Amino acid sequence: MSMNIESQSLGVLILAAGKGTRMHSEKPKVLQALLEEPLVYYPIKAARDAGLSDVAVLVGHRGDMVESYLKDEWENVDVVWQSEQLGTGHAVMVAMDWWSKFDNLLVLNGDVPLVRPETLSGLVDKHFNLRPQCSFLSTITDDPTGYGRVVRLADGGVRIVEDKDALDDEIKINEINAGVYLFSCEALSVVISQVGRKNALGEYYLPDTIHMICETEGDVNVIICEDDRELMGVNTPLDLAETARELNRRLMRGHMMKGLKCLDPSTTWIGPRVEFDEDVSLEPGVQIWGRSSFSNESSVGAYSTLRNVRLGERSVVHAHSVISDADIGADAAIGPFACLRGEVLMGNGAKIGRFVELKNSVVAEGAKVPHLSYIGDAEIGSGTNIGAGTITCNYDGRDKHRTKIGSDCFVGSDTMFVAPVSMGDNASTAAGSVITRDVPNGALAIARSRQSSIDGWHDRKDIREKYDETHGKES
């Protein structure tokens, strides 16, 4: 009976119910961070990039955490619960109500972050072209420890033996099962209920279905993946670190082939959601995470860390700056040693200089905060210059308040704005002022005590002692 490929539906079931005890963490293994994204992010992304839209994630251990992540981050991903974890075969059994509506089912583990979309789409294409009851991926590795061995039978069939159940001659086989299967749902529905638990772990093994299909004279197609790293699972913190290095190397190479300039890719780290235009430059030691994007001719200085940042054309982040949740316009400059956090918006040509902290604030076009200032919960108008040492006193001990500074203002050094307070356009403050009331347009605000001088202070001990007694100061 011929198969009409275009009419065939396909669901993707990602197994993510395991405890991951070797991670030594209360967090579920599939939520362990890899380049600041959970492990399960990567197989979901690979399936979606392969054009496979019907995806379900099977959850179990701390499944409420996994379900919450999926709800927040992934649209139209279904959740299936495996309340008791009794093996991969049991996982597919409890998900049968979900996958029985499809013609074909792709099953893969939630801890294979290096699997490529091209590998999954290639598996689907070959499965649909050859029309077996099952196709699965294997790979050849120098160290097969912990993985099921692919045993090729004399009659052309195949079976998979788990590492703990393998005999002496089987343990030497270096072709391993990668845990990526594509079943005809009709064939799977026949054999899945026949899977038993007579094995070292007393679990229902999904790989047992492979031999069952072969025994019923069904066809099983084994597709060898050339890159064994692509299908390696992540089980320990050491695996996590090694996988991070490989994934980062892959991401860096892909971006640099498209024009990213990076002096030292081995010390530069980027997340999978980061996007670059063609002509962007990164110095050594840079880290970029989250949903960050960089426009043409922008650059990031050495040992800076950026997270959820949009950097406009020709804008520069100088060395040792830390920025999160910021939208930065074109021709802007930041740092060195600047800290921006908590919903920051910078206009074109704005400047944040040395040792400035900017939090939850707007800095309009052409405005400058050149050095040594804290600007929190504030709005700074276009063309305004903020002198060194300026502070917005935004917290009264209970609530946060905003400071509004108009356009084309000059704020003298060491000014303190005690919020809530505003400053009109073209206004100024004298250095050292403590501003507690609104400043009108065009006004100069001076809020400091009058200076006085005592002549002969150095030579007159009696005057110094009297002054110290009056002001409560030790002589």
Sequence and secondary structure as in RCSB ss.txt:
>XXXX:A:sequence
MSMNIESQSLGVLILAAGKGTRMHSEKPKVLQALLEEPLVYYPIKAARDAGLSDVAVLVGHRGDMVESYLKDEWE
NVDVVWQSEQLGTGHAVMVAMDWWSKFDNLLVLNGDVPLVRPETLSGLVDKHFNLRPQCSFLSTITDDPTGYGRV
VRLADGGVRIVEDKDALDDEIKINEINAGVYLFSCEALSVVISQVGRKNALGEYYLPDTIHMICETEGDVNVIIC
EDDRELMGVNTPLDLAETARELNRRLMRGHMMKGLKCLDPSTTWIGPRVEFDEDVSLEPGVQIWGRSSFSNESSV
GAYSTLRNVRLGERSVVHAHSVISDADIGADAAIGPFACLRGEVLMGNGAKIGRFVELKNSVVAEGAKVPHLSYI
GDAEIGSGTNIGAGTITCNYDGRDKHRTKIGSDCFVGSDTMFVAPVSMGDNASTAAGSVITRDVPNGALAIARSR
QSSIDGWHDRKDIREKYDETHGKES
>XXXX:A:secstr
    GGG  EEEEEEE    GGG  SS GGGSEETTEETTHHHHHHHHHTT   EEEEE TTHHHHHHHHHHH T
TEEEEE SS   HHHHHHHTHHHHTTSSEEEEEETT TT  HHHHHHHHHHHHHH  SEEEEEEE S  TTS EE
EE TTS EEEE GGG  HHHHT  EEEEEEEEEEHHHHHHHGGG    STT    TTHHHHHHHHTT  EEEEEE
S GGGG    SHHHHHHHHHHHHHHHHHHHHHTT EES GGG EE TT EE SS EE TT EEESS EE TT EE
 TT EEEEEEE TT EE TT EEEEEEE TT EE SS EEESSEEE TT EEEET EEES EE TT EEEES EE
ESEEE TT EE TT EEE B SS B  EEE TT EE TT EEESSEEE TT EE TT EE S B TT EE  S  
    TTGGG HHHHHHHHHHTT   
